Amino acid sequence: MNDFDVIIVGCGPVGALAANLLGKQGLSVTVLEREDTLHPLPRAVHLDHEMMRLFQGAGVIDRIAPQMRDTDGHLHVGADHGVIRYMGTVGQPRPFGWANDYFFYQPELEAHLRAGFADCERVSLRLGAEFIGLEQDGDGVNVRFAQGGHEHSLRSRWVIGCDGSRSAVRKALGVELDDLGFEEPWLVIDAEVDGPVAFPPISGVPASADLQRLSVMMCDPARPATIVPGRGNHRRWEFMLLPGEDDADMMAPDAVRALVGPWIGHAPHTLVRAATYRFHGLVAERWQVGAVFLAGDAAHQTPPFFGQGMCHGLRDVANLAWKMAAVVNDHADPALLDTYQPERDPHVRAVIGAAVAAGRYICELNPAKAATRDADIRLAQASRDGETAHDLIPPIGAGAIMPGSPAAGERFIQPRGADGRLLDDRVGGGWRLFVRSAAIGGETRAVTRIDAATVDDGDAIIDWLDQRGVDAVLVRPDHYVFGTASGTGAGLLHGRCGALALTVEAAA
């Protein structure tokens, strides 16, 4: 007999979102967190529109959105202090309803996510509970943990390890990490600054770009650096450590002041922290061992050059949550969960690959090679006009999607109506079948059928269907397209969602 449907190990943002999503679906959950209090310092600082949509679906967006800072994208500056790459969003459409880039203060985000499930009777949080080990059998998982000076044991159907880059769950499973060949030392400095950042002269900045609203990467071989805007007056700098520099020496107050001083000038400020990190590209060889799953930094570590590290983890648990809910609530075959790694691993590797590629050119310390790099990137950029960081995120290529179907695996749009309301708030979550007109009928199981012509969205969904030459689209609970189809006869959209055995087809 299991005590819970799911035990989550770790209550950072990834574990906390998992608890919200699973609790909202009615699953019984307990979260084990080894620390007694929230970590007081900022770590992750960036997330994107997809994460905001997940918070929206989890019912916590009203808590979180007021303390987010939406910004305008990314700017890379070359060795000559001229722009080499611009991924700006000023004037760009927002097809997913939210801005592409948001900056936040992690202690606040974690507090809001925990508050989101605090009143859910099906979710409990155990603080000061340190994971010790686990044992599996065919029916569930026994999890052992220490709390209050005693060892305890709980049992669940599944376990999700969200316990960070040094994951004790991953180590208990004996899972190794695949090293993607990137490791560079950086010093991260956070400060509260009462005033704008003082940038050096930069040539080629687009007229619409505001440096105070961009993540700026100085690809300077003298010392690569990143400057990002935080929420309120929080600012972050990341400086690459040069060969021979000692971590402890560079974290010393005098060294920190020397690095950030030119950027702050005489503005009143308070240094919050300075810490050195090794930026890695690592992916777990196995994300699932029996009924135990790894998510977030426990499963992968991403260089931060496009701010996708935490986003990966939130996508992970969104992927797991709807599948676990389908098994518990809709009696789907548990084998549906075997699609987790086939969907998420290639997705993560593609983004890590883009971040590693950017990291390699950002971290170039040879002035001659840096000059060549600048010329090559500027030439390539000419064919990428209008590029944004959103373009780096690939579709799902395999798993619980309809093979060969146009747009399968893409993220589906979320248009706003004339009254400002977003699509998900209008039609709800879960499985949604959008059809071109009422003439396209159909019987569905566990699916909401929506006539796109009746949605107040400025015909955004109809336009989406037109652009892909299809008449219907089936969208998964995590907002990825399961499949599309055309026609009005039987078999308009007929597919099996992996082991879910969910069938959608037109009326004859």
N, C-alpha and C positions, 0 to 999 in steps of 0.2 A: 504494500500500500504506500503510495507516494504522499508526502506532506504537501507538495506544491506541484504545479505544472512546470514552473521554471525557477531555478536558482540562478541569480546573477551575481557574479563575483566582481566587485568593483563598482563604485557609484560616482565615477566622474561623469562628464556629459554623456558619454556613450551608454554607460550602464543606466544612468538616470532616464535617458530617452527610451531605452528598451523597457524600463519599468512602466513608463507612461503609456507606451503603445500597447504593451501586453495587458496592462490593467484595464485600459479602455476597451479591450476586446473581451474582458471578463475572465482572463486567465488568472490563476492564483500564482503569486510571485513573491519571493523574498529576495532581498538584496543584501549581500554581505560586504561591508565596507570596513577596512582595517583601521582607518583613522576615526577618531572620536569627533573631530570638527572638520569643517571645510578647509581645504588648503587656501591660505589667505593671499597667495601671490598669483599674478597672471601667468599663464603658460600659453595655451592656444589663444589667438586673437582674431582669427578670420573665419568666416563661413560664407556660404553663397545662397542663392535663391532657393535651391532645392532643400536646404536645411530649414529655411524659413517655412517652406511648404510642409515639411514634416512636423515642425512645431505647431503649425496651423492645424494639421490633422490630429495631432495629439491633444489639442485643446489648451495649449499653454502659450499661444502666440501673444495674447493680450498682456501676459506677464512680461514676456521677453522683448517684444518689439520696441517699447518706449526707451529701452536702454541700449538699443543697437544704433550704430552709426552707419548709414548707407553711404558708400563712396563711389568713385568713378573709374575704378579699374587700376591698371598697372602700367608703369613707365620704366623702360630700361635705358640707362644713359651710358654711353660708351667712354672709352679712354680719353677722348678729346672733349668730354663733357657736352656732347651732342646726342640727341635722341637716336637710339638705334631700333627700338621696338616700342610700339604703343598699343596697348590693348584697353582702350578707353570705352566707356559706355555712355558718355554724354550724348543725348539726342537719340540713342539707340532704343528700339522697342523693348518692352519687357514681356515677352511671350509667356513667361511662367508666373507673372503677377507681381513678383518681387524684384528688387534691384539685384544685380549680379553679385555685388560684393558688400559685405557687412563686417564691421569691426566691433568687438565686444570686450568685456572685462570678465574673465572666466569665473572668478568667485561669484559674481552676480548671476551669471548664466546657470551655474550649478545650483545655486540657491533657488532660482525660479523653477528649474526642472524638478528639484526635490519637492518643492511646494506643490507642484502639479500633481504628484501622486500621493501627497500626504493624507488626503481625505478619502483615498480609494481603499475600501475595505478589503479588497483582494490583493493589495500590495503592502508589504511590510519592509522596513529598513532596519537592519541590525548594525549599529555603529560599534567600533572597537572589535569587530569580528574578523580575525585573520585566518585566511584559508590555510589549511594544513595539507589536505590531500583528498582523494576521491577514489571510489571503487564503482565499477559498472557491472550490471548484469543485464539480462535481456529485458527487464521491465523498468529500469530506471537507474539513477545514480545516487550513491550515498556520498555526501560531502561532509568532510570533517573540518572543523574550524575551532579556533581558540577565542574565548570571550570571557572577560571577567575572571581570568585566572583558571578557567576550566575548559576542558575540551568538550565540544558538542558535535552532534551529528544530525543532519537533516537529509531528507530524501526527496528527489524530484524526478519528473519524467525527463527533463532536459536541464543542461547547465550551459550558461553563456559566460565565458571568461572575458571580462572587460577590464582586466587588471593591469593594463599598461605594458610598456615596452619590456619590462623585466618580469613579465607575467609568470606567477607561480603556477597558474593553471596550465599554461603551455609547457612549463618544465615538468609538471607532474605527468603530462601526457607523453613526454619524450619527443615533442615536435621540434625539429630543427628549423632554422631560418635560412632562406636562400638569399645570399648576399649579392646584390645587383651591382656591386663594384663602385660605390660612391661613399666616401667618408671624408668630411672636411670639418675642421674645428672653427667654431664661431663663438663670439661673445655676444650675449643678448642683454640689452639694457632697457629697462622700463623706467619711465619718469612721468610725473605730473607736471605739465608745463603751462604756465599762464601766459600764453602768447603763441604766435605762429612759429613754425620751424623756419630757420634761416638757411635757405638753400643757396649753394653757390650758383653763379650764372650757368644756365643750361640753354644751349641753342637748339632750335627745332621743335620746341614745345608747341603743340597745336594750340591755336587761339582759344579753343573751348576748354582746354585743360587747366585745372587748378591744382597746383602741386600740393596744396594742403589737403586735397581730397583724393590723392592717389597713393598707391603703394609704389614707392620709387626705389629702383635698384640701381645703385651706382656701380657699374661694371668697370671700376678703376683699378688697374693692375697695382697701383700704389697701396690700395687697401679696398677690396670690394666691401660694399655696405648696403644695407636696406633700411629705409625709413618708412614707417607705416603710421597712419593716423589711427588712434584708438577712439573709444567712446569718450565724450566729454573732453577733458584736457589730458587724457592719457596718450602718451606717445611711446613708440618702440623703435630702437635702433638695433640692428644686427651687424656686427663687424667681423669680417673674417680674420682669424689669427694668422699671422705670417710665420714662415718657417723660423724656428728657434724661439718663438715667444712662449712663455710659460703661463699656464692657465691662472694660477694663483696671482702672479704678478699683474696680469691684465685685468683681474677682478678687483685689484686694490683701488681704493677711492681716488687717488691721484691719477691713475691711469684711466679710470672711467671718466673723470672730469675732463681730461685732456682730449678724449675721443668725442664726447658729446658737446663740449664747450662751443666749438665753432657753429654747431647747429642750433644751439639755444641762445647764444648771445647773452644779453643782460636780462632776459625774461626770468621772472621768479619761477623757481622750479624745485621739485623734490624728487630725488632719486629713490625709486621704489625697490629696485633690485638689479644686480648684475650677476650673470651666471654663464658659464661656458657649456657648450653642447657640442656633440659630434653629430652633424647632419648625415643621416644614413639613408640608404635605399635597401630595405629588407622586406622579404615576404615569407610568411610561414609556408613550409612545404605542405602541411595539411591544416585545413581550417576546421575540420570535423573529425573527431575520433569517437565513433559510436554515437552516443547521445550528448556529447560535449562539443561545443562550438567556440571558436575563438573570434573575437571581434575587436575593432579598433587597433590600438598600438600593440595589443597582444598578437594580432595577426599580421601587421604590416607597419612599417615606418617609412615616412615619405619626407624627402627634403622639402623645406617649407617655401620654395620659391614661387609657388602659385597658391599657397595657403589652403591646400587640400587635405592636410593630414587628418584633422578632426572630422572633416566632411566625409572622408572614407568610412570612418567608424560609425557615423550616424547612418550612412547608407547601409552599412552591414546590418545593423540591428533592425532597420526598417524592413530589409529583405527577410530577415528571420521572423520578425513579429507577425507579418501577415500569413506566412506559411505555417507557423505554429498555431495561429488562430484558426486557420483552415482545417488543420488536423483535429483540434479540440472541438471546434464549434460546428464544422461542416463535414466531419468524418472523412476528410481527405486521407489518402494513403500517406503514412508517415514518410514514405520514400520521396515525397515532395521536397523534404528538407535536404535530400541529396543534391538538389540543384543549387544549393547555397554557394559552395566554392566554385563550381563551373561558371556561375554568373559573376560572382564578385572578384575572383582572382584575376581574370584577364582585364577586367575593368580597372582594378587597382594598378596592375602592372603597366597598363597603357599610360595612366596618369603619372605614375612614378617615373616611367621612361621619359615623359615630357619634362618633368621636374629635374631629373638627373641631367638630361641634355642641356637644359637651361643652366643648371648648376655648374656644368663643366665650362660653359663659356663665361659665366659670371665670375668664376673663381680663377680665371686666367691671370697669372701674375707676370707673364712675359710681355713687355710693352710692344714688341714687334708683332707677336702673335695676336695681341689684343687689337692692334690697329687693323690687321687682316680680318679678324673676327668682325670688327665693326663694319667694315666694307661689305663683307659677305651677308651679314644680317640685314643691313640696309637694303641691299639688292633684293634679298628674299622678301623683305617686308613690303616692297612695292607691289607684290602679287597677293598680299594678305590684307588689303585695305578693309577696315571695318572689323578686324579680328578682335575677339574678346576672349577672356579666360573661359567663358562658357564653351567655346569651340574645342577646348582641350578634352572635354568629357565625352567619351565614346558611348555608343549604344551598347546594350547587353547583346552579346553575340550568340549565346547558347544557354539552354536551361528551360525555364517555364515560359517559353515564347512559342509562337507559331512559325516554324521554319519556312523560309521562302516567302513570307508575307511582307509586302511593302511596309516599311516603317517599324517592323517588329523590333522591340528592344529600345526604341527611342523614348526619351522622356516626353510625356504628353503636356500640351500647353495648359495654361490656367488663365484665360482671359478675364478681365474685369468687365462688369456690366455698366450700363449708363449710371447706375446708382452707386458705383464704386465697389460693389460686392464682388468677391472672387468666385470663380467657378465652383471650387470645392465647397464653399459655404452655401452655394445655391443648390447643388445636386447631391451633396454628401460624398462620403468616401466609399471604400469597398470596390467591388468589381462594377465597372460602368461600361455599358454598350451605347455608344453614340451612333445614331443612324441619320442618314441624310434627310429622310422625311418619314411621315407616319405611314406611308405606303409600304415601307419595309417593316414587315411584322416580325414576330419571333417569340419563342418561348425560352425562358432563361431559368437557370437555377442559381440562386445566390448572386444574381446580377441585376443592377438597376439599368433599365433601358430608357434612353433619353433621346427624344426627337431633337436633333441639333437645330432645326429650323425654329424651335420655340424658345431657345436659350437666348437671353438678352446679353449678347456678347459682340455686337457689331459684326455678326457673321464670321467670327474668328474660327469657329470649329468647321463651318461649311468651307471656308477658305482652306483650312488645313486638309480637309478631305479632297478638295479640288486639286491642290498642289500635288497630292500623291495619287490622284486618279482612282480613288476608292469611294465606296458608299457607306462603309461602316468601320468603326474602330472599337476594339475591346481593350479597355485600360485596366491594368492591375491595381490592387490596393496601394502599391507603392508608387503609382503614377507613371509606370513604364508601360509601353504599348505591348500587349500580348500579341495582337495580330489585327490585320485589316482584311477586307474583302469587298468585292463588287458584285452587283447583280441583285435581282429581286426575287429569284426563285428559291426553292429549297436548297439548302447548302450555302446560303450567302456567306455565313461565317460559321464554319463547323470545324472545330479543332479541339484537341484534348490538351489541357494545360498540364503537361507532364503527368505526374501521378495524382493530380488533383481531380482528374476525370470530370472537369467542368466542361459542359458542352453548350455551345450557343449556336443556334441555327435558325434560319428564316422559316416563316410559315410557308407552306406550300401554296 
